Amino acid sequence: MDTAAKGKKKLISFQDLGVALYLLFAFVFLIVPMPNTLLDVMLALNMAVAFAILFNTLFVNEVLEMSFYPTILLFTTIFRISLNVSSTKLILSTGNPGNVVRTFGQFVGGNDLIIGTIVYIILIILQFVVINKGSERVSEVTARFTLDAMPGKQMAIDADLNTGAIDDAEAKRRRDKIQEEASFFGSMDGAVKYVKGDSTAGLLITGINVIGGIAMGMLRRGDTFADALSNYTILTIGDGLVSAIPSLLISLSTGILVTKGGKEADFGPDLVKQIFGVPKVMYMAGAVILFLGLVTPLNAIIFTLVGGLFLIGGRVMQNQLEVEKVETAVQEEEVSAEEIRKPENVVSLLSVDPIELEFGYGIIPLADVNQGGDLLDRVVMIRRQIALEMGTVVPIIRLRDNIQLNPNQYIIKIKGVQVADGEIMFDHYMAMNPGYVEEEIVGIDTTEPSFHLPAKWITEGQRERAESLGYTVVDPPSIIATHLTEVIRQHIAELLTRQDTQNLIDNLKESNPSVVEELTPKLLGLGEVQKVLQNLLEEGISIRDLLTIFETLADYAATTRDTDVLTEYVRQALKRAISARYFEPGETTQVVTLDPKIEQEIMASVKQTEQGSYLTLDPERTRAIIASTEAELKKLDDLGRNEIVVTSPIVRIYYKKLTQDYFEDLVAISYNEIENDVELQSIGMITA
């Protein structure tokens, strides 16, 4: 360990020791009698700590910089009460509590029983009724509003994160700050009770000391009632004052801290600026004071002087504001000129957002939280939904307005290229016939953008009737969110980057390090693992069960590194999930099968290379297979069934590659990917 580290460790140890001794002395003073000289030192220390706390609360920029303030309140309260008990012992036992207590009784209290009592009562009233009462109420309200505002702040952070305004680190910092604020103000709500209890305890202790002092003077020292009352009460008032003043400082500090709230503020300059920063206010205040000094019997010299100072201050402030205005304008011009002279920074233009949603100005209210729009919240839910369904993290979705689009138009881009678009009617709803509604509803004909189904735009007044007839009615935000979700599902495979794959691997490594260490990088590289995961995602297979995928890859990667073949092994290991996705338990599912001769023909045309495998099938044979596939799939469409083709395991991947450009919704499944309890009925065979 180097010298700097040792010094730091030693410093921390001294700080811990100091806090422990401060608290330990408080308990020792409650039990062990204290010499009056030591009491003077401790009272001076107590007052110094109170002033330090006051000035800290004045100049701290943010309340969380004093996050331990509730604990500080508890420590200082215990320490102050222990000194109060020690001084009481000295007053009653020796009549000499030391220089500090006697000075406060004689000098601050005017060495007079009546004056000292009145001063002490005024301090108690000021602390107990004014400061403590207000601080307690502010603490309660602040704690309540801080807790109530937490969900909204969390949603705002999620929205900023999804729009790319902040990164993950900044989002984490803001969430931690929200949690710290809630914890702090909740603790302050309880800690203010310490201050209130301290004031009450000080008042009770002083009353008990007066009675005890009179009793000690008359019974033990033989003093008359007047002498005992004068001697002991003045000392008791001094003791009360020397405790009340630090207690008042702590109460004031608490009030300042809780009224600052969660704002970041430089207290002094902001406070002065808010009071004296408006020239018009200074002129009016000065004129009123001058009027009172010249017209009323009040002291003309004093009021004229004060009024004149306010008028001069207003003029100085006005000149300062004019100078600041000119400086700001000059600075803005210089910045603009510098931006013009500066060569264009093209590096920032090179980055491409993985997913973008651009919309015309008519759709802005849907994305503006201040106008009641919830599109940002829906984007957050889309990312969560796809993460649960597909097992991969969707990149941040960038939302931005585009004045070049039609007001109600939106477009979706994947890696900077437009892949889908749509148009909505902002104040209408989209009604879709699920297939069994016979009665037509009046509306504007349109097409649902996600699945290209016929639909109608209807008004708010028609919504209830359309729903009662059986129409599926959705609002514009839901239309955009559904369309965006489907586009992301279609392109989720290409959105999975190597960095995303590495993040998934690192996440799995935390719970299952052995399988990760066995597989990568020993058997498969990062790019090969990414390719297998992309193959699965491309056909809608969730990669959430990453452990099963990695264990299967570890089993077969030693014999082959062909990612297409490895994908087939993984699919067979995931047959439970695949069967659950496409087949209903207890029901017979109609499917189409592939002619074994076609399977042999396809396998005979597969050519293996170092870059992977590809088909060399004759174009005429390809067209014949596609035509036969189209004819057989039409049978399934007529029955309202999914387009499922069942093949042999080794043929499935190549048949899917052959047909994927022609049939977007075709599902190719091998026999090894189907659970034993699934019942199938073949209604046709693809042959050519």
Secondary structure by P-SEA (a helix, b strand, c coil): ccaaaaaaaaaaaaaaaaaaaaaaaaaaaacccccaaaaaaaaaaaaaaaaaaaaaaacccccccccaaaaaaaaaaaaaaaaaaaaaaaaaccccccaaaaaaacccccccaaaaaaaaaaaaaaacccaaaaaaaaaaaaaaaaaaaaaaaaaaaaaaaaaccccaaaaaaaaaaaaaaaaaaaaaaaaaaaaaaaaaaaaaaaaaaaaaaaaaaaccccccaaaaaaaaaaaaaaaaaaaaaaaaaaaaaaaaaaaacccccccaaaaaaaacccaaaaaaaaaaaaaaaccccccaaaaaaaaaaaaaaaaaaaaaaaaaaaaaaaaaaaaaaaaaacccccccccccccbbbbbccccccccccccccaaaaaaaaaaaaaaaaccccccbbbbbbbccccccbbbbbccccccccccccccbbbbbcccccccccbbbbbbccccccbbbbbcccaaaaaaaaccccccaaaaaaaaaaaaaaaaccccccaaaaaaaaaaaaaccaaaaaacccccccaaaaaaaaaaaaaacccccaaaaaaaaaaacccccccaaaaaaaaaaaaaaaaaaacccccbbbbbbbbbaaaaaaaaaaccccccbbbbbccaaaaaaaaaaaaaaaaaaaaacccbbbbbcccaaaaaaaacccccccbbbbccccccccbbbbbcccccc
